[in-house]
Amino acid sequence: MHSHTTTDALIPTSPILAMARRAAALRAAGHDVIDLTLGEPDFAPPAHVVDAAMRHAHTSLGYSPSNGMPLLRSAICAASLRDRGVTFEDDQVTVGCGAKQIIFNTFLATLEPGDEVILPSPYWASYPDMIRMMGATPVILSGLMDDGFRVSPEALEAAITPCSRWLVLNAPGNPTGATYDSDQLDKLAQVLRRHPHVRVLSDEIYAHIRHDGRAHASIRKVAPDLHDRVLVVDGVSKAYAMTGWRVGWGLGPAPLIARITAIQGQNCTQTSTLSQLAAAAALDGPQDILTERNTLYRQRRDAAMVILSGSKALEVAAPDGAFYLFPRLTGTPDDQAMAEQLLEAGVAVVPGTAFGAPGFLRLSCATGLDILSEGCRRIIQALEGKA
Ligand code: PLP
């Protein structure tokens, strides 16, 4: 019976999914709970994507190549040129069941026990758990709210050891929305040039979700000379509101891509053929929906900021991108106890501890303006009632 303990420690459940499940169970039992846990757009996928999927569903859909269907690979390369200004060849792209599986397969392909992965915090909760599942060690670089939660070149330099295998960069970041401009990326690249054994996993899944109106900057574009050790990760989940379709991809050096593909071939072979056809339609079709939705995300962010910043119980910075708010609790360091209290008060959020940042809370703005505003009001009421 106790053997479960070891297994559970090695294969932890995502704390985000765990909180979302609790919120869903309470709602199913008839409780009035506003769920601000999941990073899941509340929009439908673009209509032309659904139309394409309906059309293709009537055709015979067989297995497809483990690195993705040729038409999707070509759509990804074209989108990368359009959106990032970077040209990738066909053997530099591989497709998986979401960005998440690409990241998992990448770590599986490259990490061994004793290896280190440099992980700026606050981080997306799955990175450290995946790294530990490979027997490797996450080396956490704590980001400061006052520095926009960015990793500095000095901190990066100091963290690199002979065992460092990867630096994980996630911008716009989950949970903080932190972004890097080209100059900041260039300074990180200067450090990386001195340490050729360190690769960069650049998770750009929120590249299209910006509130500051600035263009996305990718380290792959800023430092083209690092092309043989940068893996760019992206997908359709967030930009096109296609989380459940499970399509993500990696863009990087051909030998690494081949290893990631080999692992994909040995587990689920490929992501759904129908989903791949839909993802190609999303990338090839009109892109104005991205701007329209960005405007809505920004309105939500601004409305939530107005409510939250009206209380001294929270300190909240305006994120540049992604669709989360990451306020600091000023009255208590115990974010986990506070998340429990908030759940009782009818609003579900994820405690900052899940992201390596105790004392913070993550709120997802991927929900309608009225619901989000009501959720924020409940948070303030609960926090101030407490104070
Ligand atoms: N990377 C980050 C930073 C995320 O926040 C998420 C989803 O929450 C993912 C990757 C996974 O995205 P996908 O749905 O493509 O697997």
Residues whose N, C-alpha, C, O or C-beta is under 5 A from the ligand:
A	BS01	PLP	G39 C97 G98 A99 K100 Q101 W124 N170 N174 D203 I205 G235 S237 T243 V247 G248
